């Protein structure tokens, strides 16, 4: 019985020893895995930190390239508008030269019969209708493209008098109130010239006047409006 008791005690001690060894091995393995996980996390964080400057540089490069592209597109657009303006100026000059009567056939300036329309209403309905037709021609023929960029600048609404001869050609353009921006005033001159001639006076109007002066205030929003 003593021997059996001793054997059982030795077996119990061995079992305890083995369990302790197993738990110690498990703890060591868990510690090893945790250390490996922490090391992987540190390496991943370091990798992400290293990638941030490259990502920032790439984002900055994209922004700078986008700015350069926008600037190049704007420059090309400006050049196209200038080319259109030059072409319109040349065509207007050609039309004006072709439609302008010889100076020897025109009466002297002092003897020209002149009419004035400084508002939208007048007893002379022929003059009112002619002025309305002239305004519509300017407003409806995509002329806003010629002023779109310059009118973004702060300016005063200009008041402009356009003197039109009986053949529809433009005698002169007078700024009663300037826009305050030379580029806008010049663009208005180009717009007026680009649409000339404005059509000969109707017979009843031609019997009364050689020149009529039409005054309008120019308003720019999404289009040109003559008030």
C-alpha positions in Angstrom: 0.0 0.0 0.0 2.9 2.3 0.7 4.4 1.6 -2.7 1.0 2.3 -4.4 0.6 5.5 -2.5 4.1 6.6 -3.5 3.5 5.7 -7.1 0.3 7.7 -7.2 2.0 10.7 -5.5 4.8 10.5 -8.1 2.3 10.3 -11.0 0.4 13.3 -9.6 3.6 15.3 -9.2 4.6 14.4 -12.8 1.2 15.5 -14.1 1.5 18.8 -12.2 5.0 19.3 -13.6 3.8 18.5 -17.2 0.8 20.9 -16.9 3.1 23.6 -15.6 5.5 23.0 -18.5 2.5 23.1 -21.0 1.2 26.4 -19.5 4.7 27.9 -19.6 5.1 26.8 -23.3 1.7 28.2 -24.2 2.5 31.5 -22.4 5.8 31.7 -24.3 4.1 31.0 -27.6 1.5 33.7 -26.9 4.2 36.2 -25.9 6.1 35.3 -29.1 3.0 35.8 -31.3 2.1 39.1 -29.5 5.7 40.3 -30.1 5.5 39.4 -33.7 2.1 41.2 -34.1 3.5 44.3 -32.5 6.6 44.2 -34.7 4.4 43.8 -37.8 2.2 46.8 -36.6 5.3 48.9 -36.1 6.6 48.0 -39.5 3.3 48.8 -41.2 3.1 52.1 -39.4 6.6 52.9 -40.5 5.7 51.9 -44.1 2.7 54.2 -44.1 4.6 57.1 -42.6 7.2 56.6 -45.3 4.5 56.6 -48.0 2.9 59.9 -46.8 5.6 62.3 -48.2 5.3 60.5 -51.6 1.5 60.8 -51.6 1.8 64.5 -50.6 4.3 65.1 -53.3 2.1 63.4 -55.9 -1.0 65.4 -54.8 0.9 68.6 -55.0 2.3 67.7 -58.4 -1.3 66.9 -59.6 -2.5 70.3 -58.3 0.3 72.2 -60.0 -0.3 70.3 -63.2 -4.0 71.1 -63.0 -3.2 74.8 -62.5 -0.8 74.8 -65.5 -3.5 73.1 -67.6 -6.1 75.6 -66.6 -3.7 78.5 -67.3 -2.8 77.1 -70.7 -6.5 76.6 -71.6 -7.3 80.1 -70.5 -4.4 81.5 -72.6 -5.7 79.6 -75.6 -9.2 80.8 -75.0 -7.9 84.4 -74.7 -6.0 84.0 -78.0 -9.1 82.6 -79.8 -11.1 85.6 -78.5 -8.5 88.0 -79.7 -8.4 86.3 -83.1 -12.2 86.5 -83.3 -12.0 90.2 -82.4 -9.4 90.9 -85.0 -11.4 89.1 -87.7 -14.6 90.9 -86.7 -12.7 94.2 -86.8 -11.4 93.4 -90.3 -14.8 92.3 -91.6 -16.5 95.3 -90.2 -13.9 97.6 -91.8 -14.5 95.9 -95.1 -18.3 96.1 -94.8 -18.0 99.8 -93.8 -15.8 100.6 -96.7 -18.0 98.7 -99.2 -21.2 100.3 -97.9 -20.0 103.9 -97.2 -20.9 106.3 -100.0 -18.2 108.4 -101.5 -17.5 111.5 -99.4 -18.1 113.6 -102.4 -21.7 112.4 -102.5 -22.4 113.1 -98.8 -23.8 116.4 -97.8 -21.5 118.6 -95.6 -21.6 117.7 -91.9 -23.4 120.9 -91.0 -26.2 120.2 -93.5 -26.9 116.6 -92.4 -30.4 116.1 -91.2 -30.0 114.5 -87.8 -32.4 112.8 -85.5 -31.9 111.8 -81.8 -33.4 109.0 -79.8 -32.2 109.2 -76.2 -34.9 107.0 -74.7 -37.1 104.1 -75.9 -40.1 106.2 -76.7 -40.6 108.8 -79.3 -43.4 110.2 -81.4 -41.5 109.0 -84.5 -42.4 105.3 -84.6 -40.1 104.6 -87.6 -37.1 105.8 -85.5 -38.2 103.8 -82.5 -38.6 100.6 -84.6 -35.3 101.1 -86.3 -33.5 101.5 -82.9 -35.2 98.4 -81.5 -34.1 96.4 -84.6 -30.6 97.6 -84.1 -30.6 96.7 -80.4 -31.9 93.2 -81.1 -29.2 92.6 -83.7 -26.6 93.4 -81.1 -28.2 91.5 -78.3 -29.1 88.3 -80.2 -26.0 87.6 -82.4 -23.7 86.0 -79.8 -21.8 89.3 -79.2 -21.6 88.5 -75.5 -18.6 86.2 -76.2 -16.6 89.3 -77.2 -17.0 90.9 -73.8 -17.5 87.9 -71.5 -14.1 88.1 -69.9 -13.5 91.8 -69.6 -16.9 92.5 -68.0 -15.9 90.4 -65.0 -14.0 93.5 -63.9 -15.8 96.0 -61.7 -17.3 98.6 -63.9 -20.0 101.2 -64.4 -22.9 100.5 -66.7 -21.8 102.5 -69.8 -24.2 104.8 -71.7 -23.3 104.8 -75.4 -24.6 106.9 -78.3 -24.3 105.3 -81.7 -24.8 107.6 -84.8 -26.0 105.6 -87.7 -26.1 106.8 -91.3 -29.1 106.3 -93.6 -27.3 103.4 -95.3 -26.9 101.6 -92.0 -23.2 102.3 -91.6 -21.9 103.7 -88.3 -20.8 107.3 -88.3 -19.4 107.4 -84.8 -19.7 106.0 -81.3 -19.8 108.3 -78.3 -19.5 107.3 -74.6 -21.8 109.5 -72.6 -20.9 107.5 -69.5 -17.8 105.3 -69.7 -17.6 101.9 -68.1 -14.4 103.1 -66.4 -12.6 100.1 -67.9 -10.8 100.9 -71.2 -11.0 97.2 -72.3 -14.8 97.2 -71.9 -15.2 100.4 -73.8 -13.1 99.0 -76.6 -15.0 95.8 -76.6 -18.3 97.8 -77.0 -16.8 99.5 -80.0 -15.9 96.1 -81.5 -19.4 94.8 -80.9 -21.0 97.7 -82.6 -18.6 97.5 -85.5 -19.0 93.8 -85.8 -22.8 94.0 -86.5 -22.6 96.9 -89.0 -24.2 97.7 -91.3 -27.5 97.9 -89.6 -29.7 98.1 -92.6 -30.8 101.2 -94.6 -33.4 103.5 -93.1 -37.0 102.8 -94.2 -38.1 105.2 -96.9 -40.2 107.3 -94.5 -37.2 107.6 -92.1 -34.7 108.3 -94.9 -36.9 111.2 -96.1 -36.5 112.8 -92.7 -33.0 112.1 -91.6 -29.5 111.4 -92.9 -28.2 110.3 -89.5 -29.9 109.2 -86.3 -28.2 109.0 -82.9 -29.4 106.2 -80.7 -28.5 106.2 -77.0 -28.6 103.1 -74.9 -27.3 101.9 -71.5 -25.4 98.7 -71.9 -26.0 96.0 -69.2 -23.9 92.8 -69.0 -25.1 89.7 -67.1 -25.5 86.5 -69.0 -25.9 88.5 -72.3 -25.7 92.0 -73.6 -28.8 94.0 -73.0 -29.4 97.5 -74.3 -31.7 99.6 -72.1 
